[in-house]
């Protein structure tokens, strides 16, 4: 009886382990590839290609939109970046660091720069938490200090 029992138990354990439901987590390197491609499109000012990296409707938190989360379509994303690019023709983001988080999230620290037509320059450190599901960005939660310190000067 012991000779039969041991192989049956072993087969049961192996079968059970191999038939566990597969979790469809995105490989951390895949998320990093998506983020790398995102910033390549941004720096080439390829707004349609960048917008296509988002799901058809995505959630955004961004000080430029106010304090609440909003939803944006791809078309609205193209319009937003096209308008920003019209003001700052040399708009550029320099990635400082990428922090893979869990199966859906990746955090990117970067510095955005640009020059306006009147030669006014900006340099802004930014942090974005991307939620990526099924290879598309579904949430873009961006944080930066948009406090205009010129208003506080007397």
Contact map, one row per residue, 1 for C-alpha under 8 A:
1111100000000000000000000000000000000000000000000000000000000000000000000000000000000000000000000000000000000000000000000000000000000000000000000000000000
1111110000000000000000000000000000000000000000000000000000000000000000000000000000000000000000000000000000000000000000000000000000000000000000000000000000
1111111000000000000000000000000000000000000000000000000000000000000000000000000000000000000000000000000000000000000000000000000000000000000000000000000000
1111111100000000000000000000000000000000000000000000000000000000000000000000000000000000000000000000000000000000000000000000000000000000000000000000000000
1111111110000000000000000000000000000000000000000000000000000000000000000000000000000000000000000000000000000000000000000000000000000000000000000000000000
0111111111000000000000000000000000000000000000000000000000000000000000000000000000000000000000000000000000000000000000000000000000000000000000000000000000
0011111111100000000000000000000000000000000000000000000000000000000000000000000000000000000000000000000000000000000000000000000000000000000000000000000000
0001111111110000000000000000000000000000000000000000000000000000000000000000000000000000000000000000000000000000000000000000000000000000000000000000000000
0000111111111000000000000000000000000000000000000000000000000000000000000000000000000000000000000000000000000000000000000000000000000000000000000000000000
0000011111111100000000000000000000000000000000000000000000000000000000000000000000000000000000000000000000000000000000000000000000000000000000000000000000
0000001111111110000000000000000000000000000000000000000000000000000000000000000000000000000000000000000000000000000000000000000000000000000000000000000000
0000000111111111000000000000000000000000000000000000000000000000000000000000000000000000000000000000000000000000000000000000000000000000000000000000000000
0000000011111111100000000000000000000000000000000000000000000000000000000000000000000000000000000000000000000000000000000000000000000000000000000000000000
0000000001111111110000000000000000000000000000000000000000000000000000000000000000000000000000000000000000000000000000000000000000000000000000000000000000
0000000000111111111000000000000000000000000000000000000000000000000000000000000000000000000000000000000000000000000000000000000000000000000000000000000000
0000000000011111111100000000000000000000000000000000000000000000000000000000000000000000000000000000000000000000000000000000000000000000000000000000000000
0000000000001111111100000000000000000000000000000000000000000000000000000000000000000000000000000000000000000000000000000000000000000000000000000000000000
0000000000000111111100000000000000000000000000000000000000000000000000000000000000000000000000000000000000000000000000000000000000000000000000000000000000
0000000000000011111110000000000000000000000000000000000000000000000000000000000000000000000000000000000000000000000000000000000000000000000000000000000000
0000000000000001111111000000000000000000000000000000000000000000000000000000000000000000000000000000000000000000000000000000000000000000000000000000000000
0000000000000000001111100000000000000000000000000000000000000000000000000000000000000000000000000000000000000000000000000000000000000000000000000000000000
0000000000000000000111110000000000000000000000000000000000000000000000000000000000000000000000000000000000000000000000000000000000000000000000000000000000
0000000000000000000011111000000000000000000000000000000000000000000000000000000000000000000000000000000000000000000000000000000000000000000000000000000000
0000000000000000000001111100000000000000000000000000000000000000000000000000000000000000000000000000000000000000000000000000000000000000000000000000000000
0000000000000000000000111110000000000000000000000000000000000000000000000000000000000000000000000000001100000000000000000000000000000000000000000000000000
0000000000000000000000011111011000000000000000000000000000000000000000000000000000000000000000000000001100000000000000000000000000001110000000000000000000
0000000000000000000000001111111000000000000000000000000000000000000000000000000000000000000000000000001000000000000000000000000000000000000000000000000000
0000000000000000000000000111111100000000000000000000000000000000000000000000000000000000000000000001001000000000000000000000000000000000000000000000000000
0000000000000000000000000011111110000000000000000000000000000000000000000000000000000000000000000000000000000000000000000000000000000000000000000000000000
0000000000000000000000000111111111000000000000000000000000000000000000000000000000000000000000000000000000000000000000000000000000000000000000000000000000
0000000000000000000000000111111111100000000000000000000000000000000000000000000000000000000000000001000001000000000000000000000000010010000000000000000000
0000000000000000000000000001111111110000000000000000000000000000000000000000000000000000000000000101000001000000000000000000000000000000000000000000000000
0000000000000000000000000000111111111000000000000000000000000000000000000000000000000000000000000000000000000000000000000000000000000000000000000000000000
0000000000000000000000000000011111111100000000000000000000000000000000000000000000000000000000000000000000000000000000000000000000000010000000000000000000
0000000000000000000000000000001111111110000000000000000000000000000000000000000000000000000000000000000000000000000000000000000000000000000000000000000000
0000000000000000000000000000000111111111000000000000000000000000000000000000000000000000000000000000000000000000000000000000000000000000000000000000000000
0000000000000000000000000000000011111111100000000000000000000000000000000000000000000000000000000000000000000000000000000000000000000000000000000000000000
0000000000000000000000000000000001111111110000000100100000000000000000000000000000000000000000000000000000000000000000000000000000000000000000000000000000
0000000000000000000000000000000000111111111000000000000000000000000000000000000000000000000010100000000000000000000000000000000000000000000000000000000000
0000000000000000000000000000000000011111111100000000000000000000000000000000000000000000000000000000000000000000000000000000000000000000000000000000000000
0000000000000000000000000000000000001111111111101100000000000000000000000000000000000000000000000000000000000000000000000000000000000000000000000000000000
0000000000000000000000000000000000000111111111100100000000000000000000000000000000000000000110000000000000000000000000000000000000000000000000000000000000
0000000000000000000000000000000000000011111111000000000000000000000000000000000000000000001110000000000000000000000000000000000000000000000000000000000000
0000000000000000000000000000000000000001111111000000000000000000000000000000000000000000000000000000000000000000000000000000000000000000000000000000000000
0000000000000000000000000000000000000000111111100000000000000000000000000000000000001000001000000000000000000000000000000000000000000000000000000000000000
0000000000000000000000000000000000000000111111111100000000000000000000000000000000000000000000000000000000000000000000000000000000000000000000000000000000
0000000000000000000000000000000000000000110011111110000000000000000000000000110011000000000000000000000000000000000000000000000000000000000000000000000000
0000000000000000000000000000000000000000000001111111000000000000000000000100010000000000000000000000000000000000000000000000000000000000000000000000000000
0000000000000000000000000000000000000000100001111111100000000000000000000000000000000000000000000000000000000000000000000000000000000000000000000000000000
0000000000000000000000000000000000000100110001111111110000000000000000000000010000000000000000000000000000000000000000000000000000000000000000000000000000
0000000000000000000000000000000000000000000000111111110000000000000000000110110000000000000000000000000000000000000000000000000000000000000000000000000000
0000000000000000000000000000000000000000000000011111111100000000000000000100000000000000000000000000000000000000000000000000000000000000000000000000000000
0000000000000000000000000000000000000100000000001111111000000000000000000000000000000000000000000000000000000000000000000000000000000011100000000000000000
0000000000000000000000000000000000000000000000000111111111000000000000000100000000000000000000000000000000000000000000000000000000000001110000000000000000
0000000000000000000000000000000000000000000000000001111111000000000000000100000000000000000000000000000000000000000000000000000000000001110000000000000000
0000000000000000000000000000000000000000000000000001011111000000000000001100000000000000000000000000000000000000000000000000000000000000000000000000000000
0000000000000000000000000000000000000000000000000000011111100000000000111100000000000000000000000000000000000000000000000000000000000000010000000000000000
0000000000000000000000000000000000000000000000000000011111110000000000111000000000000000000000000000000000000000000000000000000000000000111100000000000000
0000000000000000000000000000000000000000000000000000000011111000000011110000000000000000000000000000000000000000000000000000000000000000011110000000000000
0000000000000000000000000000000000000000000000000000000001111100000011110000000000000000000000000000000000000000000000000000000000000000001111000000000000
0000000000000000000000000000000000000000000000000000000000111110101111000000000000000000000000000000000000000000000000000000000000000000000111100000000000
0000000000000000000000000000000000000000000000000000000000011111111010000000000000000000000000000000000000000000000000000000000000000000000011100000000000
0000000000000000000000000000000000000000000000000000000000001111111000000000000000000000000000000000000000000000000000000000000000000000000001110100000000
0000000000000000000000000000000000000000000000000000000000000111110000000000000000000000000000000000000000000000000000000000000000000000000000000100000000
0000000000000000000000000000000000000000000000000000000000001111111101000000000000000000000000000000000000000000000000000000000000000000000000000000000000
0000000000000000000000000000000000000000000000000000000000000111111100000000000000000000000000000000000000000000000000000000000000000000000000000000000000
0000000000000000000000000000000000000000000000000000000000001110111110000000000000000000000000000000000000000000000000000000000000000000000000000000000000
0000000000000000000000000000000000000000000000000000000000001000111111000000000000000000000000000000000000000000000000000000000000000000000000000000000000
0000000000000000000000000000000000000000000000000000000000111100001111100000000000000000000000000000000000000000000000000000000000000000000000000000000000
0000000000000000000000000000000000000000000000000000000000111000100111110000000000000000000000000000000000000000000000000000000000000000000000000000000000
0000000000000000000000000000000000000000000000000000000011110000000011111000000000000000000000000000000000000000000000000000000000000000000000000000000000
0000000000000000000000000000000000000000000000000000000011110000000001111111100000000000000000000000000000000000000000000000000000000000000000000000000000
0000000000000000000000000000000000000000000000000000000111000000000000111111100000000000000000000000000000000000000000000000000000000000000000000000000000
0000000000000000000000000000000000000000000000010011011110000000000000011111110000000000000000000000000000000000000000000000000000000000000000000000000000
0000000000000000000000000000000000000000000000000010000000000000000000011111111000000000000000000000000000000000000000000000000000000000000000000000000000
0000000000000000000000000000000000000000000000000000000000000000000000011111111100000000000000000000000000000000000000000000000000000000000000000000000000
0000000000000000000000000000000000000000000000100010000000000000000000011111111110000000000000000000000000000000000000000000000000000000000000000000000000
0000000000000000000000000000000000000000000000110110000000000000000000000111111111000000000000000000000000000000000000000000000000000000000000000000000000
0000000000000000000000000000000000000000000000000000000000000000000000000011111111100000000000000000000000000000000000000000000000000000000000000000000000
0000000000000000000000000000000000000000000000000000000000000000000000000001111111110000000000000000000000000000000000000000000000000000000000000000000000
0000000000000000000000000000000000000000000000100000000000000000000000000000111111111000000000000000000000000000000000000000000000000000000000000000000000
0000000000000000000000000000000000000000000000100000000000000000000000000000011111111100000000000000000000000000000000000000000000000000000000000000000000
0000000000000000000000000000000000000000000000000000000000000000000000000000001111111110000000000000000000000000000000000000000000000000000000000000000000
0000000000000000000000000000000000000000000000000000000000000000000000000000000111111111000000000000000000000000000000000000000000000000000000000000000000
0000000000000000000000000000000000000000000010000000000000000000000000000000000011111111111000000000000000000000000000000000000000000000000000000000000000
0000000000000000000000000000000000000000000000000000000000000000000000000000000001111111100000000000000000000000000000000000000000000000000000000000000000
0000000000000000000000000000000000000000000000000000000000000000000000000000000000111111100000000000000000000000001110000000000000000000000000000000000000
0000000000000000000000000000000000000000000000000000000000000000000000000000000000011111111000000000000000000000011110000000000000000000000000000000000000
0000000000000000000000000000000000000000000000000000000000000000000000000000000000001111111000000000000000000000011100000000000000000000000000000000000000
0000000000000000000000000000000000000000000000000000000000000000000000000000000000001001111100000000000000000000111000000000000000000000000000000000000000
0000000000000000000000000000000000000000001010000000000000000000000000000000000000001001111110000000000000000001111000000000000000000000000000000000000000
0000000000000000000000000000000000000000011000000000000000000000000000000000000000000000011111000000000000000001110000000000000000000000000000000000000000
0000000000000000000000000000000000000010011000000000000000000000000000000000000000000000001111100000000000000111100000000000000000000000000000000000000000
0000000000000000000000000000000000000000000000000000000000000000000000000000000000000000000111110000000000000111000000000000000000000000000000000000000000
0000000000000000000000000000000000000010000000000000000000000000000000000000000000000000000011111100000000011110000000000000000000000000000000000000000000
0000000000000000000000000000000000000000000000000000000000000000000000000000000000000000000001111100000000011110000000000000000000000000000000000000000000
0000000000000000000000000000000000000000000000000000000000000000000000000000000000000000000000111110000000011100000000000000000000000000000000000000000000
0000000000000000000000000000000100000000000000000000000000000000000000000000000000000000000000111111000001111000000000000000000000000000000000000000000000
0000000000000000000000000000000000000000000000000000000000000000000000000000000000000000000000001111100001110000000000000000000000000000000000000000000000
0000000000000000000000000001001100000000000000000000000000000000000000000000000000000000000000000111110011100000000000000000000000000000000000000000000000
0000000000000000000000000000000000000000000000000000000000000000000000000000000000000000000000000011111111100000000000000000000000000000000000000000000000
0000000000000000000000000000000000000000000000000000000000000000000000000000000000000000000000000001111111000000000000000000000000000000000000000000000000
0000000000000000000000001111000000000000000000000000000000000000000000000000000000000000000000000000111110000000000000000000000000000000000000000000000000
0000000000000000000000001100000000000000000000000000000000000000000000000000000000000000000000000000111111000000000000000000000000111000000000000000000000
0000000000000000000000000000000000000000000000000000000000000000000000000000000000000000000000000001111111100000000000000000000011110000000000000000000000
0000000000000000000000000000001100000000000000000000000000000000000000000000000000000000000000000111110111110000000000000000000011110000000000000000000000
0000000000000000000000000000000000000000000000000000000000000000000000000000000000000000000000000111100011111000000000000000001111000000000000000000000000
0000000000000000000000000000000000000000000000000000000000000000000000000000000000000000000000111110000001111100000000000000001111000000000000000000000000
0000000000000000000000000000000000000000000000000000000000000000000000000000000000000000000000111100000000111110000000000000111100000000000000000000000000
0000000000000000000000000000000000000000000000000000000000000000000000000000000000000000000011111000000000011111000000000000111000000000000000000000000000
0000000000000000000000000000000000000000000000000000000000000000000000000000000000000000000011110000000000001111100000000011110000000000000000000000000000
0000000000000000000000000000000000000000000000000000000000000000000000000000000000000000001111000000000000000111110000000111110000000000000000000000000000
0000000000000000000000000000000000000000000000000000000000000000000000000000000000000000011110000000000000000011111000001111000000000000000000000000000000
0000000000000000000000000000000000000000000000000000000000000000000000000000000000000001111100000000000000000001111100001110000000000000000000000000000000
0000000000000000000000000000000000000000000000000000000000000000000000000000000000000011111000000000000000000000111111111100000000000000000000000000000000
0000000000000000000000000000000000000000000000000000000000000000000000000000000000000011100000000000000000000000011111111000000000000000000000000000000000
0000000000000000000000000000000000000000000000000000000000000000000000000000000000000011000000000000000000000000001111110000000000000000000000000000000000
0000000000000000000000000000000000000000000000000000000000000000000000000000000000000000000000000000000000000000001111110000000000000000000000000000000000
0000000000000000000000000000000000000000000000000000000000000000000000000000000000000000000000000000000000000000001111111000000000000000000000000000000000
0000000000000000000000000000000000000000000000000000000000000000000000000000000000000000000000000000000000000000001111111100000000000000000000000000000000
0000000000000000000000000000000000000000000000000000000000000000000000000000000000000000000000000000000000000000111100111110000000000000000000000000000000
0000000000000000000000000000000000000000000000000000000000000000000000000000000000000000000000000000000000000001111000011111000000000000000000000000000000
0000000000000000000000000000000000000000000000000000000000000000000000000000000000000000000000000000000000000011110000001111100000000000000000000000000000
0000000000000000000000000000000000000000000000000000000000000000000000000000000000000000000000000000000000000011100000000111110000000000000000010000000000
0000000000000000000000000000000000000000000000000000000000000000000000000000000000000000000000000000000000001111000000000011111000000000000000011000000000
0000000000000000000000000000000000000000000000000000000000000000000000000000000000000000000000000000000000001111000000000001111100000000000001111000000000
0000000000000000000000000000000000000000000000000000000000000000000000000000000000000000000000000000000000111100000000000000111110000000000001110000000000
0000000000000000000000000000000000000000000000000000000000000000000000000000000000000000000000000000000000111000000000000000011111000000000111100000000000
0000000000000000000000000000000000000000000000000000000000000000000000000000000000000000000000000000000011110000000000000000001111100000001111000000000000
0000000000000000000000000000000000000000000000000000000000000000000000000000000000000000000000000000000011110000000000000000000111110000111110000000000000
0000000000000000000000000000000000000000000000000000000000000000000000000000000000000000000000000000000111000000000000000000000011111000111100000000000000
0000000000000000000000000000001000000000000000000000000000000000000000000000000000000000000000000000000111000000000000000000000001111111111000000000000000
0000000000000000000000000100000000000000000000000000000000000000000000000000000000000000000000000000000100000000000000000000000000111111110000000000000000
0000000000000000000000000100000000000000000000000000000000000000000000000000000000000000000000000000000000000000000000000000000000011111000000000000000000
0000000000000000000000000100001001000000000000000000100000000000000000000000000000000000000000000000000000000000000000000000000000011111100000000000000000
0000000000000000000000000000000000000000000000000000111000000000000000000000000000000000000000000000000000000000000000000000000000011111110000000000000000
0000000000000000000000000000000000000000000000000000111001000000000000000000000000000000000000000000000000000000000000000000000001111011111100000000000000
0000000000000000000000000000000000000000000000000000011011100000000000000000000000000000000000000000000000000000000000000000000001111001111100000000000000
0000000000000000000000000000000000000000000000000000000001110000000000000000000000000000000000000000000000000000000000000000000011110000111110000000000000
0000000000000000000000000000000000000000000000000000000001111000000000000000000000000000000000000000000000000000000000000000000111100000111111000000000000
0000000000000000000000000000000000000000000000000000000000111100000000000000000000000000000000000000000000000000000000000000000111000000001111100000000000
0000000000000000000000000000000000000000000000000000000000011110000000000000000000000000000000000000000000000000000000000000011110000000000111110000000000
0000000000000000000000000000000000000000000000000000000000001110000000000000000000000000000000000000000000000000000000000000011100000000000011111000000000
0000000000000000000000000000000000000000000000000000000000000010000000000000000000000000000000000000000000000000000000000001111000000000000001111100000000
0000000000000000000000000000000000000000000000000000000000000000000000000000000000000000000000000000000000000000000000000000110000000000000000111110000000
0000000000000000000000000000000000000000000000000000000000000011000000000000000000000000000000000000000000000000000000000000000000000000000000011111000000
0000000000000000000000000000000000000000000000000000000000000000000000000000000000000000000000000000000000000000000000000000000000000000000000001111100000
0000000000000000000000000000000000000000000000000000000000000000000000000000000000000000000000000000000000000000000000000000000000000000000000000111111100
0000000000000000000000000000000000000000000000000000000000000000000000000000000000000000000000000000000000000000000000000000000000000000000000000011111110
0000000000000000000000000000000000000000000000000000000000000000000000000000000000000000000000000000000000000000000000000000000000000000000000000001111110
0000000000000000000000000000000000000000000000000000000000000000000000000000000000000000000000000000000000000000000000000000000000000000000000000001111111
0000000000000000000000000000000000000000000000000000000000000000000000000000000000000000000000000000000000000000000000000000000000000000000000000001111111
0000000000000000000000000000000000000000000000000000000000000000000000000000000000000000000000000000000000000000000000000000000000000000000000000000111111
0000000000000000000000000000000000000000000000000000000000000000000000000000000000000000000000000000000000000000000000000000000000000000000000000000001111
